[in-house]
Amino acid sequence: MARLKDLLRKTEFHIFLFCLFFLLFSWPLLTLIEKTRPPIGFLYLYLTWSALTVVLAVIARHCRPSPTDRDPPAPPRE
């Protein structure tokens, strides 16, 4: 589980996911999928958008600081 958290926090992985989903939503690929049958195109868009939403939710959950990662409270001023 620690390896997954480390992977989800890396900037390089975020860039890879951006490029992957950018390609999945690009015009040429959408045109190829739409030529097969229109319902397949809608299903493709729905599943791809759902996958993007799930991936972003997982990254957001693993990138927030845990209570042990936070700075200790500052001592009170006198």
N, CA, C and O atoms as a Maestro MAE file, in Angstrom:
{
 s_m_m2io_version
 :::
 2.0.0
}

f_m_ct {
 s_m_title
 :::
 protein
 m_atom[312] {
  # First column is atom index #
  i_m_mmod_type
  r_m_x_coord
  r_m_y_coord
  r_m_z_coord
  i_m_residue_number
  s_m_chain_name
  s_m_pdb_residue_name
  s_m_pdb_atom_name
  i_m_atomic_number
  :::
  1 25 0.814 -1.195 0.000 1 A "MET " " N  " 7
  2 3 0.000 0.000 0.000 1 A "MET " " CA " 6
  3 2 0.859 1.262 0.000 1 A "MET " " C  " 6
  4 15 0.487 2.281 -0.582 1 A "MET " " O  " 8
  5 25 2.005 1.178 0.656 2 A "ALA " " N  " 7
  6 3 2.899 2.335 0.692 2 A "ALA " " CA " 6
  7 2 3.436 2.649 -0.701 2 A "ALA " " C  " 6
  8 15 3.628 3.816 -1.045 2 A "ALA " " O  " 8
  9 25 3.678 1.620 -1.497 3 A "ARG " " N  " 7
  10 3 4.175 1.852 -2.858 3 A "ARG " " CA " 6
  11 2 3.122 2.554 -3.705 3 A "ARG " " C  " 6
  12 15 3.450 3.414 -4.522 3 A "ARG " " O  " 8
  13 25 1.850 2.185 -3.509 4 A "LEU " " N  " 7
  14 3 0.776 2.840 -4.243 4 A "LEU " " CA " 6
  15 2 0.663 4.302 -3.842 4 A "LEU " " C  " 6
  16 15 0.481 5.163 -4.702 4 A "LEU " " O  " 8
  17 25 0.768 4.596 -2.560 5 A "LYS " " N  " 7
  18 3 0.711 5.982 -2.108 5 A "LYS " " CA " 6
  19 2 1.871 6.791 -2.673 5 A "LYS " " C  " 6
  20 15 1.695 7.942 -3.073 5 A "LYS " " O  " 8
  21 25 3.055 6.190 -2.704 6 A "ASP " " N  " 7
  22 3 4.211 6.890 -3.266 6 A "ASP " " CA " 6
  23 2 4.008 7.171 -4.751 6 A "ASP " " C  " 6
  24 15 4.346 8.250 -5.238 6 A "ASP " " O  " 8
  25 25 3.449 6.186 -5.470 7 A "LEU " " N  " 7
  26 3 3.207 6.372 -6.899 7 A "LEU " " CA " 6
  27 2 2.168 7.463 -7.137 7 A "LEU " " C  " 6
  28 15 2.335 8.289 -8.034 7 A "LEU " " O  " 8
  29 25 1.118 7.475 -6.358 8 A "LEU " " N  " 7
  30 3 0.054 8.460 -6.541 8 A "LEU " " CA " 6
  31 2 0.496 9.870 -6.188 8 A "LEU " " C  " 6
  32 15 -0.130 10.832 -6.633 8 A "LEU " " O  " 8
  33 25 1.540 10.021 -5.410 9 A "ARG " " N  " 7
  34 3 2.031 11.350 -5.025 9 A "ARG " " CA " 6
  35 2 3.086 11.912 -5.975 9 A "ARG " " C  " 6
  36 15 3.465 13.077 -5.852 9 A "ARG " " O  " 8
  37 25 3.562 11.109 -6.912 10 A "LYS " " N  " 7
  38 3 4.634 11.564 -7.804 10 A "LYS " " CA " 6
  39 2 4.088 12.440 -8.928 10 A "LYS " " C  " 6
  40 15 3.058 12.137 -9.531 10 A "LYS " " O  " 8
  41 25 4.789 13.513 -9.189 11 A "THR " " N  " 7
  42 3 4.396 14.434 -10.250 11 A "THR " " CA " 6
  43 2 4.477 13.768 -11.616 11 A "THR " " C  " 6
  44 15 3.649 14.035 -12.487 11 A "THR " " O  " 8
  45 25 5.460 12.908 -11.808 12 A "GLU " " N  " 7
  46 3 5.610 12.226 -13.096 12 A "GLU " " CA " 6
  47 2 4.396 11.362 -13.398 12 A "GLU " " C  " 6
  48 15 3.971 11.273 -14.550 12 A "GLU " " O  " 8
  49 25 3.834 10.727 -12.379 13 A "PHE " " N  " 7
  50 3 2.638 9.909 -12.577 13 A "PHE " " CA " 6
  51 2 1.446 10.784 -12.947 13 A "PHE " " C  " 6
  52 15 0.616 10.386 -13.764 13 A "PHE " " O  " 8
  53 25 1.354 11.968 -12.354 14 A "HIS " " N  " 7
  54 3 0.272 12.891 -12.692 14 A "HIS " " CA " 6
  55 2 0.395 13.347 -14.144 14 A "HIS " " C  " 6
  56 15 -0.609 13.465 -14.847 14 A "HIS " " O  " 8
  57 25 1.610 13.600 -14.590 15 A "ILE " " N  " 7
  58 3 1.837 14.008 -15.984 15 A "ILE " " CA " 6
  59 2 1.477 12.865 -16.929 15 A "ILE " " C  " 6
  60 15 0.866 13.092 -17.973 15 A "ILE " " O  " 8
  61 25 1.851 11.640 -16.570 16 A "PHE " " N  " 7
  62 3 1.498 10.471 -17.384 16 A "PHE " " CA " 6
  63 2 -0.017 10.332 -17.502 16 A "PHE " " C  " 6
  64 15 -0.531 10.094 -18.595 16 A "PHE " " O  " 8
  65 25 -0.731 10.477 -16.396 17 A "LEU " " N  " 7
  66 3 -2.187 10.353 -16.434 17 A "LEU " " CA " 6
  67 2 -2.816 11.471 -17.262 17 A "LEU " " C  " 6
  68 15 -3.786 11.236 -17.983 17 A "LEU " " O  " 8
  69 25 -2.276 12.675 -17.164 18 A "PHE " " N  " 7
  70 3 -2.778 13.777 -17.979 18 A "PHE " " CA " 6
  71 2 -2.632 13.439 -19.464 18 A "PHE " " C  " 6
  72 15 -3.574 13.610 -20.238 18 A "PHE " " O  " 8
  73 25 -1.466 12.968 -19.854 19 A "CYS " " N  " 7
  74 3 -1.235 12.627 -21.260 19 A "CYS " " CA " 6
  75 2 -2.132 11.475 -21.706 19 A "CYS " " C  " 6
  76 15 -2.671 11.499 -22.813 19 A "CYS " " O  " 8
  77 25 -2.291 10.473 -20.852 20 A "LEU " " N  " 7
  78 3 -3.140 9.328 -21.192 20 A "LEU " " CA " 6
  79 2 -4.582 9.754 -21.423 20 A "LEU " " C  " 6
  80 15 -5.178 9.400 -22.441 20 A "LEU " " O  " 8
  81 25 -5.145 10.504 -20.492 21 A "PHE " " N  " 7
  82 3 -6.535 10.915 -20.651 21 A "PHE " " CA " 6
  83 2 -6.684 11.969 -21.744 21 A "PHE " " C  " 6
  84 15 -7.739 12.056 -22.371 21 A "PHE " " O  " 8
  85 25 -5.665 12.757 -21.979 22 A "PHE " " N  " 7
  86 3 -5.711 13.695 -23.099 22 A "PHE " " CA " 6
  87 2 -5.816 12.932 -24.410 22 A "PHE " " C  " 6
  88 15 -6.588 13.309 -25.292 22 A "PHE " " O  " 8
  89 25 -5.044 11.867 -24.538 23 A "LEU " " N  " 7
  90 3 -5.115 11.053 -25.755 23 A "LEU " " CA " 6
  91 2 -6.447 10.324 -25.866 23 A "LEU " " C  " 6
  92 15 -6.994 10.201 -26.962 23 A "LEU " " O  " 8
  93 25 -6.971 9.844 -24.756 24 A "LEU " " N  " 7
  94 3 -8.253 9.134 -24.798 24 A "LEU " " CA " 6
  95 2 -9.407 10.047 -25.204 24 A "LEU " " C  " 6
  96 15 -10.389 9.581 -25.782 24 A "LEU " " O  " 8
  97 25 -9.301 11.337 -24.909 25 A "PHE " " N  " 7
  98 3 -10.343 12.289 -25.292 25 A "PHE " " CA " 6
  99 2 -9.983 13.092 -26.541 25 A "PHE " " C  " 6
  100 15 -10.665 14.066 -26.860 25 A "PHE " " O  " 8
  101 25 -8.942 12.706 -27.240 26 A "SER " " N  " 7
  102 3 -8.519 13.470 -28.420 26 A "SER " " CA " 6
  103 2 -9.466 13.222 -29.599 26 A "SER " " C  " 6
  104 15 -10.141 12.196 -29.682 26 A "SER " " O  " 8
  105 25 -9.486 14.176 -30.481 27 A "TRP " " N  " 7
  106 3 -10.396 14.143 -31.615 27 A "TRP " " CA " 6
  107 2 -10.193 12.917 -32.517 27 A "TRP " " C  " 6
  108 15 -11.190 12.281 -32.858 27 A "TRP " " O  " 8
  109 25 -8.972 12.541 -32.927 28 A "PRO " " N  " 7
  110 3 -8.851 11.398 -33.836 28 A "PRO " " CA " 6
  111 2 -9.366 10.087 -33.232 28 A "PRO " " C  " 6
  112 15 -10.012 9.300 -33.924 28 A "PRO " " O  " 8
  113 25 -9.090 9.853 -31.969 29 A "LEU " " N  " 7
  114 3 -9.552 8.608 -31.344 29 A "LEU " " CA " 6
  115 2 -11.066 8.605 -31.196 29 A "LEU " " C  " 6
  116 15 -11.707 7.576 -31.408 29 A "LEU " " O  " 8
  117 25 -11.638 9.734 -30.838 30 A "LEU " " N  " 7
  118 3 -13.095 9.809 -30.739 30 A "LEU " " CA " 6
  119 2 -13.760 9.609 -32.093 30 A "LEU " " C  " 6
  120 15 -14.838 9.020 -32.173 30 A "LEU " " O  " 8
  121 25 -13.140 10.086 -33.136 31 A "THR " " N  " 7
  122 3 -13.688 9.899 -34.474 31 A "THR " " CA " 6
  123 2 -13.659 8.429 -34.863 31 A "THR " " C  " 6
  124 15 -14.626 7.929 -35.437 31 A "THR " " O  " 8
  125 25 -12.580 7.731 -34.567 32 A "LEU " " N  " 7
  126 3 -12.501 6.304 -34.881 32 A "LEU " " CA " 6
  127 2 -13.554 5.503 -34.129 32 A "LEU " " C  " 6
  128 15 -14.167 4.595 -34.691 32 A "LEU " " O  " 8
  129 25 -13.761 5.829 -32.890 33 A "ILE " " N  " 7
  130 3 -14.735 5.094 -32.091 33 A "ILE " " CA " 6
  131 2 -16.157 5.421 -32.550 33 A "ILE " " C  " 6
  132 15 -17.011 4.535 -32.577 33 A "ILE " " O  " 8
  133 25 -16.418 6.656 -32.904 34 A "GLU " " N  " 7
  134 3 -17.753 7.066 -33.327 34 A "GLU " " CA " 6
  135 2 -18.140 6.425 -34.666 34 A "GLU " " C  " 6
  136 15 -19.326 6.243 -34.941 34 A "GLU " " O  " 8
  137 25 -17.155 6.085 -35.494 35 A "LYS " " N  " 7
  138 3 -17.454 5.486 -36.800 35 A "LYS " " CA " 6
  139 2 -17.982 4.061 -36.673 35 A "LYS " " C  " 6
  140 15 -18.685 3.585 -37.564 35 A "LYS " " O  " 8
  141 25 -17.658 3.375 -35.587 36 A "THR " " N  " 7
  142 3 -18.136 2.001 -35.438 36 A "THR " " CA " 6
  143 2 -19.648 1.994 -35.277 36 A "THR " " C  " 6
  144 15 -20.368 1.526 -36.159 36 A "THR " " O  " 8
  145 25 -20.127 2.508 -34.161 37 A "ARG " " N  " 7
  146 3 -21.560 2.657 -33.907 37 A "ARG " " CA " 6
  147 2 -21.727 3.774 -32.890 37 A "ARG " " C  " 6
  148 15 -20.955 3.850 -31.935 37 A "ARG " " O  " 8
  149 25 -22.719 4.646 -33.071 38 A "PRO " " N  " 7
  150 3 -22.883 5.760 -32.126 38 A "PRO " " CA " 6
  151 2 -23.062 5.327 -30.672 38 A "PRO " " C  " 6
  152 15 -22.485 5.972 -29.797 38 A "PRO " " O  " 8
  153 25 -23.827 4.271 -30.355 39 A "PRO " " N  " 7
  154 3 -23.937 3.909 -28.930 39 A "PRO " " CA " 6
  155 2 -22.597 3.520 -28.298 39 A "PRO " " C  " 6
  156 15 -22.386 3.734 -27.105 39 A "PRO " " O  " 8
  157 25 -21.701 2.951 -29.096 40 A "ILE " " N  " 7
  158 3 -20.369 2.610 -28.581 40 A "ILE " " CA " 6
  159 2 -19.610 3.879 -28.214 40 A "ILE " " C  " 6
  160 15 -18.868 3.896 -27.233 40 A "ILE " " O  " 8
  161 25 -19.789 4.931 -28.990 41 A "GLY " " N  " 7
  162 3 -19.132 6.203 -28.702 41 A "GLY " " CA " 6
  163 2 -19.593 6.793 -27.380 41 A "GLY " " C  " 6
  164 15 -18.779 7.285 -26.598 41 A "GLY " " O  " 8
  165 25 -20.887 6.746 -27.130 42 A "PHE " " N  " 7
  166 3 -21.403 7.251 -25.857 42 A "PHE " " CA " 6
  167 2 -20.906 6.404 -24.687 42 A "PHE " " C  " 6
  168 15 -20.539 6.936 -23.640 42 A "PHE " " O  " 8
  169 25 -20.897 5.107 -24.867 43 A "LEU " " N  " 7
  170 3 -20.401 4.218 -23.817 43 A "LEU " " CA " 6
  171 2 -18.918 4.480 -23.547 43 A "LEU " " C  " 6
  172 15 -18.484 4.502 -22.395 43 A "LEU " " O  " 8
  173 25 -18.152 4.676 -24.613 44 A "TYR " " N  " 7
  174 3 -16.727 4.980 -24.466 44 A "TYR " " CA " 6
  175 2 -16.518 6.273 -23.681 44 A "TYR " " C  " 6
  176 15 -15.703 6.324 -22.760 44 A "TYR " " O  " 8
  177 25 -17.260 7.314 -24.052 45 A "LEU " " N  " 7
  178 3 -17.122 8.589 -23.351 45 A "LEU " " CA " 6
  179 2 -17.526 8.450 -21.882 45 A "LEU " " C  " 6
  180 15 -16.846 8.981 -21.003 45 A "LEU " " O  " 8
  181 25 -18.606 7.754 -21.612 46 A "TYR " " N  " 7
  182 3 -19.065 7.584 -20.238 46 A "TYR " " CA " 6
  183 2 -18.038 6.810 -19.410 46 A "TYR " " C  " 6
  184 15 -17.708 7.221 -18.297 46 A "TYR " " O  " 8
  185 25 -17.533 5.704 -19.936 47 A "LEU " " N  " 7
  186 3 -16.571 4.887 -19.190 47 A "LEU " " CA " 6
  187 2 -15.237 5.611 -18.996 47 A "LEU " " C  " 6
  188 15 -14.625 5.513 -17.933 47 A "LEU " " O  " 8
  189 25 -14.793 6.330 -20.015 48 A "THR " " N  " 7
  190 3 -13.540 7.069 -19.903 48 A "THR " " CA " 6
  191 2 -13.673 8.205 -18.892 48 A "THR " " C  " 6
  192 15 -12.770 8.427 -18.085 48 A "THR " " O  " 8
  193 25 -14.785 8.918 -18.931 49 A "TRP " " N  " 7
  194 3 -15.017 10.003 -17.977 49 A "TRP " " CA " 6
  195 2 -15.129 9.445 -16.560 49 A "TRP " " C  " 6
  196 15 -14.631 10.053 -15.612 49 A "TRP " " O  " 8
  197 25 -15.777 8.296 -16.411 50 A "SER " " N  " 7
  198 3 -15.887 7.661 -15.091 50 A "SER " " CA " 6
  199 2 -14.516 7.250 -14.568 50 A "SER " " C  " 6
  200 15 -14.212 7.449 -13.392 50 A "SER " " O  " 8
  201 25 -13.698 6.682 -15.430 51 A "ALA " " N  " 7
  202 3 -12.348 6.282 -15.027 51 A "ALA " " CA " 6
  203 2 -11.534 7.500 -14.599 51 A "ALA " " C  " 6
  204 15 -10.805 7.444 -13.609 51 A "ALA " " O  " 8
  205 25 -11.654 8.585 -15.333 52 A "LEU " " N  " 7
  206 3 -10.947 9.812 -14.970 52 A "LEU " " CA " 6
  207 2 -11.394 10.318 -13.601 52 A "LEU " " C  " 6
  208 15 -10.568 10.737 -12.791 52 A "LEU " " O  " 8
  209 25 -12.683 10.279 -13.348 53 A "THR " " N  " 7
  210 3 -13.216 10.734 -12.060 53 A "THR " " CA " 6
  211 2 -12.709 9.871 -10.918 53 A "THR " " C  " 6
  212 15 -12.327 10.392 -9.870 53 A "THR " " O  " 8
  213 25 -12.701 8.560 -11.105 54 A "VAL " " N  " 7
  214 3 -12.225 7.648 -10.058 54 A "VAL " " CA " 6
  215 2 -10.739 7.853 -9.800 54 A "VAL " " C  " 6
  216 15 -10.310 7.884 -8.646 54 A "VAL " " O  " 8
  217 25 -9.959 7.991 -10.849 55 A "VAL " " N  " 7
  218 3 -8.507 8.185 -10.690 55 A "VAL " " CA " 6
  219 2 -8.230 9.490 -9.950 55 A "VAL " " C  " 6
  220 15 -7.382 9.523 -9.058 55 A "VAL " " O  " 8
  221 25 -8.927 10.557 -10.302 56 A "LEU " " N  " 7
  222 3 -8.720 11.828 -9.611 56 A "LEU " " CA " 6
  223 2 -9.141 11.747 -8.146 56 A "LEU " " C  " 6
  224 15 -8.492 12.340 -7.284 56 A "LEU " " O  " 8
  225 25 -10.215 11.023 -7.856 57 A "ALA " " N  " 7
  226 3 -10.647 10.871 -6.464 57 A "ALA " " CA " 6
  227 2 -9.620 10.087 -5.656 57 A "ALA " " C  " 6
  228 15 -9.343 10.432 -4.508 57 A "ALA " " O  " 8
  229 25 -9.055 9.038 -6.243 58 A "VAL " " N  " 7
  230 3 -8.042 8.243 -5.539 58 A "VAL " " CA " 6
  231 2 -6.790 9.068 -5.292 58 A "VAL " " C  " 6
  232 15 -6.210 9.007 -4.208 58 A "VAL " " O  " 8
  233 25 -6.372 9.836 -6.282 59 A "ILE " " N  " 7
  234 3 -5.187 10.683 -6.114 59 A "ILE " " CA " 6
  235 2 -5.442 11.738 -5.038 59 A "ILE " " C  " 6
  236 15 -4.577 11.990 -4.199 59 A "ILE " " O  " 8
  237 25 -6.612 12.350 -5.059 60 A "ALA " " N  " 7
  238 3 -6.918 13.377 -4.063 60 A "ALA " " CA " 6
  239 2 -6.942 12.783 -2.659 60 A "ALA " " C  " 6
  240 15 -6.514 13.428 -1.702 60 A "ALA " " O  " 8
  241 25 -7.430 11.586 -2.538 61 A "ARG " " N  " 7
  242 3 -7.499 10.954 -1.213 61 A "ARG " " CA " 6
  243 2 -6.112 10.614 -0.687 61 A "ARG " " C  " 6
  244 15 -5.843 10.763 0.505 61 A "ARG " " O  " 8
  245 25 -5.229 10.156 -1.575 62 A "HIS " " N  " 7
  246 3 -3.896 9.749 -1.138 62 A "HIS " " CA " 6
  247 2 -2.909 10.903 -1.048 62 A "HIS " " C  " 6
  248 15 -1.848 10.752 -0.444 62 A "HIS " " O  " 8
  249 25 -3.226 12.040 -1.628 63 A "CYS " " N  " 7
  250 3 -2.297 13.167 -1.596 63 A "CYS " " CA " 6
  251 2 -2.545 14.109 -0.432 63 A "CYS " " C  " 6
  252 15 -1.716 14.978 -0.165 63 A "CYS " " O  " 8
  253 25 -3.650 13.964 0.260 64 A "ARG " " N  " 7
  254 3 -3.851 14.861 1.399 64 A "ARG " " CA " 6
  255 2 -2.962 14.409 2.549 64 A "ARG " " C  " 6
  256 15 -2.736 13.214 2.739 64 A "ARG " " O  " 8
  257 25 -2.470 15.352 3.296 65 A "PRO " " N  " 7
  258 3 -1.535 15.000 4.373 65 A "PRO " " CA " 6
  259 2 -2.244 14.237 5.493 65 A "PRO " " C  " 6
  260 15 -3.369 14.558 5.878 65 A "PRO " " O  " 8
  261 25 -1.566 13.243 5.990 66 A "SER " " N  " 7
  262 3 -2.103 12.487 7.114 66 A "SER " " CA " 6
  263 2 -1.825 13.265 8.403 66 A "SER " " C  " 6
  264 15 -1.006 14.184 8.394 66 A "SER " " O  " 8
  265 25 -2.480 12.923 9.493 67 A "PRO " " N  " 7
  266 3 -2.237 13.658 10.752 67 A "PRO " " CA " 6
  267 2 -0.781 13.574 11.217 67 A "PRO " " C  " 6
  268 15 -0.302 14.488 11.889 67 A "PRO " " O  " 8
  269 25 -0.079 12.514 10.879 68 A "THR " " N  " 7
  270 3 1.327 12.405 11.286 68 A "THR " " CA " 6
  271 2 2.234 13.260 10.419 68 A "THR " " C  " 6
  272 15 3.343 13.596 10.836 68 A "THR " " O  " 8
  273 25 1.782 13.626 9.202 69 A "ASP " " N  " 7
  274 3 2.597 14.448 8.297 69 A "ASP " " CA " 6
  275 2 2.516 15.931 8.618 69 A "ASP " " C  " 6
  276 15 3.367 16.703 8.174 69 A "ASP " " O  " 8
  277 25 1.534 16.335 9.361 70 A "ARG " " N  " 7
  278 3 1.349 17.752 9.651 70 A "ARG " " CA " 6
  279 2 2.400 18.246 10.633 70 A "ARG " " C  " 6
  280 15 2.966 17.478 11.410 70 A "ARG " " O  " 8
  281 25 2.643 19.537 10.576 71 A "ASP " " N  " 7
  282 3 3.594 20.166 11.488 71 A "ASP " " CA " 6
  283 2 3.007 20.157 12.912 71 A "ASP " " C  " 6
  284 15 1.795 20.275 13.095 71 A "ASP " " O  " 8
  285 25 3.869 20.018 13.887 72 A "PRO " " N  " 7
  286 3 3.353 20.089 15.261 72 A "PRO " " CA " 6
  287 2 2.850 21.495 15.552 72 A "PRO " " C  " 6
  288 15 3.314 22.458 14.941 72 A "PRO " " O  " 8
  289 25 1.916 21.620 16.469 73 A "PRO " " N  " 7
  290 3 1.392 22.966 16.769 73 A "PRO " " CA " 6
  291 2 2.473 23.848 17.355 73 A "PRO " " C  " 6
  292 15 3.349 23.392 18.090 73 A "PRO " " O  " 8
  293 25 2.391 25.100 17.017 74 A "ALA " " N  " 7
  294 3 3.368 26.079 17.515 74 A "ALA " " CA " 6
  295 2 3.128 26.323 18.995 74 A "ALA " " C  " 6
  296 15 1.985 26.309 19.454 74 A "ALA " " O  " 8
  297 25 4.199 26.546 19.741 75 A "PRO " " N  " 7
  298 3 4.019 26.832 21.164 75 A "PRO " " CA " 6
  299 2 3.302 28.171 21.335 75 A "PRO " " C  " 6
  300 15 3.478 29.076 20.519 75 A "PRO " " O  " 8
  301 25 2.508 28.301 22.372 76 A "PRO " " N  " 7
  302 3 1.765 29.574 22.570 76 A "PRO " " CA " 6
  303 2 2.723 30.716 22.851 76 A "PRO " " C  " 6
  304 15 3.741 30.545 23.522 76 A "PRO " " O  " 8
  305 25 2.383 31.873 22.332 77 A "ARG " " N  " 7
  306 3 3.196 33.072 22.561 77 A "ARG " " CA " 6
  307 2 2.804 33.704 23.883 77 A "ARG " " C  " 6
  308 15 1.651 33.633 24.310 77 A "ARG " " O  " 8
  309 25 3.760 34.307 24.507 78 A "GLU " " N  " 7
  310 3 3.482 34.964 25.796 78 A "GLU " " CA " 6
  311 2 3.366 36.441 25.649 78 A "GLU " " C  " 6
  312 15 3.135 37.143 26.633 78 A "GLU " " O  " 8
  :::
 }
 m_bond[311] {
  # First column is bond index #
  i_m_from
  i_m_to
  i_m_order
  :::
  1 1 2 1
  2 2 3 1
  3 3 4 2
  4 3 5 1
  5 5 6 1
  6 6 7 1
  7 7 8 2
  8 7 9 1
  9 9 10 1
  10 10 11 1
  11 11 12 2
  12 11 13 1
  13 13 14 1
  14 14 15 1
  15 15 16 2
  16 15 17 1
  17 17 18 1
  18 18 19 1
  19 19 20 2
  20 19 21 1
  21 21 22 1
  22 22 23 1
  23 23 24 2
  24 23 25 1
  25 25 26 1
  26 26 27 1
  27 27 28 2
  28 27 29 1
  29 29 30 1
  30 30 31 1
  31 31 32 2
  32 31 33 1
  33 33 34 1
  34 34 35 1
  35 35 36 2
  36 35 37 1
  37 37 38 1
  38 38 39 1
  39 39 40 2
  40 39 41 1
  41 41 42 1
  42 42 43 1
  43 43 44 2
  44 43 45 1
  45 45 46 1
  46 46 47 1
  47 47 48 2
  48 47 49 1
  49 49 50 1
  50 50 51 1
  51 51 52 2
  52 51 53 1
  53 53 54 1
  54 54 55 1
  55 55 56 2
  56 55 57 1
  57 57 58 1
  58 58 59 1
  59 59 60 2
  60 59 61 1
  61 61 62 1
  62 62 63 1
  63 63 64 2
  64 63 65 1
  65 65 66 1
  66 66 67 1
  67 67 68 2
  68 67 69 1
  69 69 70 1
  70 70 71 1
  71 71 72 2
  72 71 73 1
  73 73 74 1
  74 74 75 1
  75 75 76 2
  76 75 77 1
  77 77 78 1
  78 78 79 1
  79 79 80 2
  80 79 81 1
  81 81 82 1
  82 82 83 1
  83 83 84 2
  84 83 85 1
  85 85 86 1
  86 86 87 1
  87 87 88 2
  88 87 89 1
  89 89 90 1
  90 90 91 1
  91 91 92 2
  92 91 93 1
  93 93 94 1
  94 94 95 1
  95 95 96 2
  96 95 97 1
  97 97 98 1
  98 98 99 1
  99 99 100 2
  100 99 101 1
  101 101 102 1
  102 102 103 1
  103 103 104 2
  104 103 105 1
  105 105 106 1
  106 106 107 1
  107 107 108 2
  108 107 109 1
  109 109 110 1
  110 110 111 1
  111 111 112 2
  112 111 113 1
  113 113 114 1
  114 114 115 1
  115 115 116 2
  116 115 117 1
  117 117 118 1
  118 118 119 1
  119 119 120 2
  120 119 121 1
  121 121 122 1
  122 122 123 1
  123 123 124 2
  124 123 125 1
  125 125 126 1
  126 126 127 1
  127 127 128 2
  128 127 129 1
  129 129 130 1
  130 130 131 1
  131 131 132 2
  132 131 133 1
  133 133 134 1
  134 134 135 1
  135 135 136 2
  136 135 137 1
  137 137 138 1
  138 138 139 1
  139 139 140 2
  140 139 141 1
  141 141 142 1
  142 142 143 1
  143 143 144 2
  144 143 145 1
  145 145 146 1
  146 146 147 1
  147 147 148 2
  148 147 149 1
  149 149 150 1
  150 150 151 1
  151 151 152 2
  152 151 153 1
  153 153 154 1
  154 154 155 1
  155 155 156 2
  156 155 157 1
  157 157 158 1
  158 158 159 1
  159 159 160 2
  160 159 161 1
  161 161 162 1
  162 162 163 1
  163 163 164 2
  164 163 165 1
  165 165 166 1
  166 166 167 1
  167 167 168 2
  168 167 169 1
  169 169 170 1
  170 170 171 1
  171 171 172 2
  172 171 173 1
  173 173 174 1
  174 174 175 1
  175 175 176 2
  176 175 177 1
  177 177 178 1
  178 178 179 1
  179 179 180 2
  180 179 181 1
  181 181 182 1
  182 182 183 1
  183 183 184 2
  184 183 185 1
  185 185 186 1
  186 186 187 1
  187 187 188 2
  188 187 189 1
  189 189 190 1
  190 190 191 1
  191 191 192 2
  192 191 193 1
  193 193 194 1
  194 194 195 1
  195 195 196 2
  196 195 197 1
  197 197 198 1
  198 198 199 1
  199 199 200 2
  200 199 201 1
  201 201 202 1
  202 202 203 1
  203 203 204 2
  204 203 205 1
  205 205 206 1
  206 206 207 1
  207 207 208 2
  208 207 209 1
  209 209 210 1
  210 210 211 1
  211 211 212 2
  212 211 213 1
  213 213 214 1
  214 214 215 1
  215 215 216 2
  216 215 217 1
  217 217 218 1
  218 218 219 1
  219 219 220 2
  220 219 221 1
  221 221 222 1
  222 222 223 1
  223 223 224 2
  224 223 225 1
  225 225 226 1
  226 226 227 1
  227 227 228 2
  228 227 229 1
  229 229 230 1
  230 230 231 1
  231 231 232 2
  232 231 233 1
  233 233 234 1
  234 234 235 1
  235 235 236 2
  236 235 237 1
  237 237 238 1
  238 238 239 1
  239 239 240 2
  240 239 241 1
  241 241 242 1
  242 242 243 1
  243 243 244 2
  244 243 245 1
  245 245 246 1
  246 246 247 1
  247 247 248 2
  248 247 249 1
  249 249 250 1
  250 250 251 1
  251 251 252 2
  252 251 253 1
  253 253 254 1
  254 254 255 1
  255 255 256 2
  256 255 257 1
  257 257 258 1
  258 258 259 1
  259 259 260 2
  260 259 261 1
  261 261 262 1
  262 262 263 1
  263 263 264 2
  264 263 265 1
  265 265 266 1
  266 266 267 1
  267 267 268 2
  268 267 269 1
  269 269 270 1
  270 270 271 1
  271 271 272 2
  272 271 273 1
  273 273 274 1
  274 274 275 1
  275 275 276 2
  276 275 277 1
  277 277 278 1
  278 278 279 1
  279 279 280 2
  280 279 281 1
  281 281 282 1
  282 282 283 1
  283 283 284 2
  284 283 285 1
  285 285 286 1
  286 286 287 1
  287 287 288 2
  288 287 289 1
  289 289 290 1
  290 290 291 1
  291 291 292 2
  292 291 293 1
  293 293 294 1
  294 294 295 1
  295 295 296 2
  296 295 297 1
  297 297 298 1
  298 298 299 1
  299 299 300 2
  300 299 301 1
  301 301 302 1
  302 302 303 1
  303 303 304 2
  304 303 305 1
  305 305 306 1
  306 306 307 1
  307 307 308 2
  308 307 309 1
  309 309 310 1
  310 310 311 1
  311 311 312 2
  :::
 }
}
